[in-house]
Amino acid sequence: MDHLPPQISGSALLLVSHHLCPYVQRAAIALAEKGVPFERVNIDLADKPRWFLEVSPLGKVPLLCIRLSDGSQDVLFESSVICEYLEETQDGRRLHPSDPLTRARHRGWMEFGSSILSDLWVYETTQDRAQLEAKRQVLASKFATIEAELKDGPYFAGVDFSLVDAVFAPIFRYFDVFDAIGGSGIFAGLPRVQAWRTALSERPSVKAAVGPDYADRLMAFLKRHDAVLLQQPSVSAA
């Protein structure tokens, strides 16, 4: 049956997912914030089903499978595209600012978040201690840039939760696990970033974006990659 795509049953949307993928979490958070019913199926990215490779041009998650009014299905790929589609087609909470300039700036900060995820990939998988330290410094610098952008909170744009928040919530979730290994000092001296991180962690949509075994799965991932992060000595947060 791995050559057949999953059929959407109850709701009109199906999110093709992976347990750890932060880009999937963006889409799941946006769906939850919109109050849109959806189904979810996780795949093994190390053993991708044939149907997935046939409908995912990049071979990546997330995918959003959409049941159309005539009963057929269509598929969207790329998390940013999925989130924009949801914003344009679904009612409920607006996740983009109405002002075009502010909306464009938000899109820029979403891309900034994606650059942090690229740094995090190296940070969590490298077996080289010097590279780990270099990426730690890069991450600290990028979060310092965000600190200067944040205002009173609790979210990126103040009291309104936005797609920028949906992008950064999965980033901060990594550090919930990393902090259990040892302090990195990445958020030292960044009170607004730390307050933002806390506010996002308490958001119901953020909590529901992963399964209860997320931390265990991420730790297993680090061990499989023999990540030097697992031996990282704590850095003072002072």
C-alpha positions as a Markdown table, in Angstrom:
| # | Residue | x | y | z |
|---|---|---|---|---|
| 1 | Met | 0.0 | 0.0 | 0.0 |
| 2 | Asp | 3.0 | 2.4 | 0.2 |
| 3 | His | 2.4 | 3.3 | -3.5 |
| 4 | Leu | -0.9 | 4.8 | -2.6 |
| 5 | Pro | -1.3 | 8.3 | -1.1 |
| 6 | Pro | -3.4 | 8.6 | 2.1 |
| 7 | Gln | -7.0 | 9.4 | 1.5 |
| 8 | Ile | -8.6 | 12.2 | 3.5 |
| 9 | Ser | -11.6 | 11.0 | 5.5 |
| 10 | Gly | -13.1 | 13.3 | 8.0 |
| 11 | Ser | -11.7 | 16.8 | 7.4 |
| 12 | Ala | -10.7 | 18.4 | 4.1 |
| 13 | Leu | -7.1 | 18.7 | 5.0 |
| 14 | Leu | -4.3 | 16.2 | 5.7 |
| 15 | Leu | -0.9 | 17.2 | 7.0 |
| 16 | Val | 1.9 | 14.9 | 5.9 |
| 17 | Ser | 4.3 | 15.1 | 8.8 |
| 18 | His | 7.4 | 13.9 | 10.6 |
| 19 | His | 7.7 | 13.6 | 14.3 |
| 20 | Leu | 10.6 | 16.1 | 14.6 |
| 21 | Cys | 10.4 | 18.4 | 11.6 |
| 22 | Pro | 10.2 | 22.1 | 12.7 |
| 23 | Tyr | 8.7 | 23.1 | 9.3 |
| 24 | Val | 5.8 | 20.7 | 9.9 |
| 25 | Gln | 5.3 | 22.3 | 13.3 |
| 26 | Arg | 4.8 | 25.7 | 11.6 |
| 27 | Ala | 1.9 | 24.3 | 9.5 |
| 28 | Ala | 0.4 | 22.5 | 12.5 |
| 29 | Ile | 0.5 | 25.6 | 14.6 |
| 30 | Ala | -1.1 | 27.7 | 11.9 |
| 31 | Leu | -3.8 | 25.1 | 11.4 |
| 32 | Ala | -4.5 | 25.1 | 15.1 |
| 33 | Glu | -4.5 | 28.9 | 15.4 |
| 34 | Lys | -7.0 | 29.0 | 12.5 |
| 35 | Gly | -9.2 | 26.5 | 14.3 |
| 36 | Val | -9.2 | 24.4 | 11.1 |
| 37 | Pro | -9.9 | 20.6 | 11.5 |
| 38 | Phe | -7.2 | 18.5 | 9.9 |
| 39 | Glu | -5.8 | 15.0 | 9.9 |
| 40 | Arg | -2.1 | 14.1 | 10.2 |
| 41 | Val | 0.0 | 11.3 | 9.1 |
| 42 | Asn | 3.7 | 10.8 | 10.0 |
| 43 | Ile | 6.1 | 9.2 | 7.5 |
| 44 | Asp | 9.6 | 7.8 | 8.0 |
| 45 | Leu | 12.0 | 10.2 | 6.1 |
| 46 | Ala | 14.6 | 7.4 | 6.1 |
| 47 | Asp | 12.2 | 5.2 | 4.3 |
| 48 | Lys | 10.0 | 7.4 | 2.3 |
| 49 | Pro | 6.8 | 5.8 | 0.8 |
| 50 | Arg | 6.6 | 5.7 | -3.0 |
| 51 | Trp | 3.4 | 7.8 | -3.0 |
| 52 | Phe | 5.2 | 10.5 | -1.0 |
| 53 | Leu | 8.0 | 10.8 | -3.5 |
| 54 | Glu | 5.5 | 11.0 | -6.3 |
| 55 | Val | 3.7 | 14.0 | -4.9 |
| 56 | Ser | 6.5 | 15.8 | -3.0 |
| 57 | Pro | 8.8 | 17.5 | -5.6 |
| 58 | Leu | 11.5 | 18.1 | -3.0 |
| 59 | Gly | 11.0 | 14.9 | -1.1 |
| 60 | Lys | 10.4 | 16.9 | 2.1 |
| 61 | Val | 7.7 | 17.4 | 4.7 |
| 62 | Pro | 5.3 | 19.1 | 5.3 |
| 63 | Leu | 2.8 | 18.4 | 2.6 |
| 64 | Leu | -0.8 | 19.6 | 2.8 |
| 65 | Cys | -3.2 | 17.3 | 1.0 |
| 66 | Ile | -6.4 | 19.2 | 0.2 |
| 67 | Arg | -9.7 | 17.5 | -0.7 |
| 68 | Leu | -11.5 | 19.6 | -3.3 |
| 69 | Ser | -15.2 | 20.2 | -3.8 |
| 70 | Asp | -15.4 | 17.6 | -6.6 |
| 71 | Gly | -13.8 | 14.9 | -4.4 |
| 72 | Ser | -10.4 | 15.0 | -6.0 |
| 73 | Gln | -7.2 | 15.9 | -4.0 |
| 74 | Asp | -4.4 | 18.4 | -4.6 |
| 75 | Val | -1.1 | 18.8 | -2.7 |
| 76 | Leu | 0.9 | 21.8 | -1.5 |
| 77 | Phe | 4.5 | 21.5 | -0.5 |
| 78 | Glu | 6.8 | 23.9 | 1.5 |
| 79 | Ser | 5.7 | 25.2 | 4.9 |
| 80 | Ser | 5.7 | 28.9 | 4.0 |
| 81 | Val | 3.4 | 28.2 | 1.0 |
| 82 | Ile | 1.1 | 26.1 | 3.2 |
| 83 | Cys | 0.9 | 28.8 | 5.8 |
| 84 | Glu | 0.2 | 31.5 | 3.2 |
| 85 | Tyr | -2.5 | 29.3 | 1.7 |
| 86 | Leu | -4.2 | 28.8 | 5.0 |
| 87 | Glu | -4.0 | 32.6 | 5.7 |
| 88 | Glu | -5.7 | 33.3 | 2.3 |
| 89 | Thr | -8.4 | 30.6 | 2.4 |
| 90 | Gln | -9.3 | 29.9 | 6.0 |
| 91 | Asp | -11.3 | 32.0 | 8.4 |
| 92 | Gly | -10.5 | 32.5 | 12.0 |
| 93 | Arg | -7.5 | 34.3 | 13.6 |
| 94 | Arg | -5.5 | 36.4 | 11.2 |
| 95 | Leu | -1.8 | 35.4 | 11.4 |
| 96 | His | -0.4 | 38.1 | 9.1 |
| 97 | Pro | -0.7 | 41.9 | 9.7 |
| 98 | Ser | -3.1 | 43.7 | 7.4 |
| 99 | Asp | -0.6 | 46.5 | 6.6 |
| 100 | Pro | 1.4 | 45.5 | 3.5 |
| 101 | Leu | 4.7 | 46.9 | 4.7 |
| 102 | Thr | 4.4 | 45.2 | 8.1 |
| 103 | Arg | 3.3 | 42.0 | 6.4 |
| 104 | Ala | 6.4 | 42.1 | 4.2 |
| 105 | Arg | 8.6 | 42.7 | 7.2 |
| 106 | His | 7.1 | 39.7 | 8.9 |
| 107 | Arg | 7.8 | 37.5 | 5.9 |
| 108 | Gly | 11.4 | 38.7 | 6.2 |
| 109 | Trp | 11.6 | 37.6 | 9.8 |
| 110 | Met | 10.1 | 34.3 | 8.9 |
| 111 | Glu | 13.1 | 33.8 | 6.5 |
| 112 | Phe | 15.4 | 34.9 | 9.3 |
| 113 | Gly | 13.9 | 32.1 | 11.4 |
| 114 | Ser | 14.6 | 29.6 | 8.5 |
| 115 | Ser | 18.2 | 30.7 | 8.5 |
| 116 | Ile | 18.4 | 29.9 | 12.2 |
| 117 | Leu | 17.0 | 26.5 | 11.5 |
| 118 | Ser | 19.8 | 25.9 | 9.0 |
| 119 | Asp | 22.4 | 26.9 | 11.7 |
| 120 | Leu | 20.6 | 24.6 | 14.2 |
| 121 | Trp | 20.9 | 21.6 | 11.8 |
| 122 | Val | 24.7 | 21.9 | 12.0 |
| 123 | Tyr | 24.7 | 22.8 | 15.7 |
| 124 | Glu | 22.8 | 19.6 | 16.6 |
| 125 | Thr | 24.5 | 17.2 | 14.2 |
| 126 | Thr | 28.1 | 18.2 | 14.0 |
| 127 | Gln | 30.8 | 15.9 | 15.5 |
| 128 | Asp | 33.3 | 18.7 | 15.5 |
| 129 | Arg | 33.6 | 20.7 | 18.7 |
| 130 | Ala | 35.1 | 23.8 | 17.0 |
| 131 | Gln | 32.2 | 23.9 | 14.5 |
| 132 | Leu | 29.7 | 23.5 | 17.4 |
| 133 | Glu | 31.2 | 26.6 | 19.1 |
| 134 | Ala | 31.2 | 28.5 | 15.9 |
| 135 | Lys | 27.5 | 27.8 | 15.4 |
| 136 | Arg | 26.8 | 28.6 | 19.0 |
| 137 | Gln | 28.3 | 32.1 | 18.5 |
| 138 | Val | 26.3 | 32.5 | 15.2 |
| 139 | Leu | 23.1 | 31.6 | 17.0 |
| 140 | Ala | 23.8 | 33.9 | 19.9 |
| 141 | Ser | 24.4 | 36.7 | 17.4 |
| 142 | Lys | 21.2 | 36.1 | 15.5 |
| 143 | Phe | 19.1 | 36.0 | 18.7 |
| 144 | Ala | 20.7 | 39.3 | 19.8 |
| 145 | Thr | 19.5 | 40.7 | 16.5 |
| 146 | Ile | 16.0 | 39.5 | 17.4 |
| 147 | Glu | 16.3 | 41.0 | 20.9 |
| 148 | Ala | 16.7 | 44.4 | 19.3 |
| 149 | Glu | 13.6 | 43.9 | 17.2 |
| 150 | Leu | 11.2 | 42.7 | 20.0 |
| 151 | Lys | 9.1 | 45.2 | 21.9 |
| 152 | Asp | 6.9 | 44.5 | 24.9 |
| 153 | Gly | 5.5 | 41.2 | 23.8 |
| 154 | Pro | 4.4 | 38.7 | 24.7 |
| 155 | Tyr | 4.7 | 37.8 | 21.0 |
| 156 | Phe | 6.8 | 39.0 | 18.2 |
| 157 | Ala | 4.3 | 41.7 | 17.2 |
| 158 | Gly | 3.0 | 42.4 | 20.7 |
| 159 | Val | -0.3 | 40.9 | 21.8 |
| 160 | Asp | -1.2 | 39.3 | 18.5 |
| 161 | Phe | 0.1 | 35.9 | 17.6 |
| 162 | Ser | 1.5 | 35.8 | 14.1 |
| 163 | Leu | 3.2 | 33.5 | 11.6 |
| 164 | Val | 6.5 | 34.7 | 12.8 |
| 165 | Asp | 5.6 | 33.2 | 16.2 |
| 166 | Ala | 4.7 | 30.0 | 14.4 |
| 167 | Val | 8.2 | 29.9 | 12.9 |
| 168 | Phe | 10.1 | 30.6 | 16.1 |
| 169 | Ala | 8.2 | 28.3 | 18.4 |
| 170 | Pro | 9.7 | 25.1 | 17.0 |
| 171 | Ile | 13.1 | 26.8 | 17.2 |
| 172 | Phe | 12.8 | 27.4 | 20.9 |
| 173 | Arg | 11.5 | 23.9 | 21.4 |
| 174 | Tyr | 14.9 | 22.5 | 20.4 |
| 175 | Phe | 16.4 | 24.4 | 23.2 |
| 176 | Asp | 14.1 | 22.8 | 25.8 |
| 177 | Val | 15.9 | 19.6 | 25.0 |
| 178 | Phe | 19.4 | 21.2 | 24.6 |
| 179 | Asp | 19.1 | 22.9 | 27.9 |
| 180 | Ala | 18.6 | 19.5 | 29.6 |
| 181 | Ile | 22.0 | 18.5 | 28.2 |
| 182 | Gly | 23.8 | 21.6 | 29.2 |
| 183 | Gly | 23.5 | 25.4 | 29.2 |
| 184 | Ser | 24.7 | 27.0 | 25.9 |
| 185 | Gly | 24.6 | 30.6 | 27.0 |
| 186 | Ile | 22.9 | 31.5 | 23.7 |
| 187 | Phe | 20.1 | 33.5 | 25.3 |
| 188 | Ala | 22.3 | 35.1 | 27.9 |
| 189 | Gly | 21.5 | 38.8 | 28.3 |
| 190 | Leu | 18.4 | 38.6 | 26.0 |
| 191 | Pro | 15.5 | 39.1 | 28.4 |
| 192 | Arg | 12.9 | 39.8 | 25.6 |
| 193 | Val | 13.9 | 36.7 | 23.7 |
| 194 | Gln | 13.6 | 34.6 | 26.8 |
| 195 | Ala | 10.2 | 36.1 | 27.7 |
| 196 | Trp | 9.1 | 35.4 | 24.1 |
| 197 | Arg | 10.3 | 31.9 | 24.3 |
| 198 | Thr | 8.4 | 31.3 | 27.5 |
| 199 | Ala | 5.2 | 32.8 | 26.1 |
| 200 | Leu | 5.3 | 30.6 | 23.0 |
| 201 | Ser | 6.0 | 27.5 | 25.1 |
| 202 | Glu | 2.7 | 28.1 | 26.9 |
| 203 | Arg | 0.6 | 28.5 | 23.8 |
| 204 | Pro | -1.8 | 25.5 | 23.3 |
| 205 | Ser | -1.2 | 25.4 | 19.5 |
| 206 | Val | 2.5 | 25.2 | 20.1 |
| 207 | Lys | 2.2 | 22.4 | 22.7 |
| 208 | Ala | 0.0 | 20.4 | 20.4 |
| 209 | Ala | 2.3 | 20.7 | 17.4 |
| 210 | Val | 4.4 | 17.7 | 18.5 |
| 211 | Gly | 3.7 | 14.4 | 20.2 |
| 212 | Pro | 4.5 | 13.7 | 23.9 |
| 213 | Asp | 7.6 | 11.7 | 22.9 |
| 214 | Tyr | 9.2 | 14.6 | 21.1 |
| 215 | Ala | 12.1 | 15.1 | 23.5 |
| 216 | Asp | 12.9 | 11.4 | 23.6 |
| 217 | Arg | 12.9 | 11.2 | 19.8 |
| 218 | Leu | 15.2 | 14.3 | 19.5 |
| 219 | Met | 17.6 | 12.8 | 22.0 |
| 220 | Ala | 17.6 | 9.5 | 20.0 |
| 221 | Phe | 18.3 | 11.6 | 16.9 |
| 222 | Leu | 21.3 | 13.3 | 18.6 |
| 223 | Lys | 22.7 | 9.9 | 19.7 |
| 224 | Arg | 22.4 | 8.4 | 16.2 |
| 225 | His | 24.4 | 11.3 | 14.8 |
| 226 | Asp | 27.0 | 11.0 | 17.6 |
| 227 | Ala | 26.4 | 14.7 | 18.1 |
| 228 | Val | 29.2 | 16.5 | 20.0 |
| 229 | Leu | 26.4 | 18.6 | 21.5 |
| 230 | Leu | 25.8 | 15.7 | 23.9 |
| 231 | Gln | 29.2 | 16.3 | 25.4 |
| 232 | Gln | 29.0 | 20.1 | 25.4 |
| 233 | Pro | 30.1 | 21.6 | 28.7 |
| 234 | Ser | 27.6 | 24.1 | 30.1 |
| 235 | Val | 28.2 | 27.8 | 29.3 |
| 236 | Ser | 27.3 | 30.3 | 31.9 |
| 237 | Ala | 24.0 | 32.1 | 31.2 |
| 238 | Ala | 25.1 | 35.1 | 33.3 |
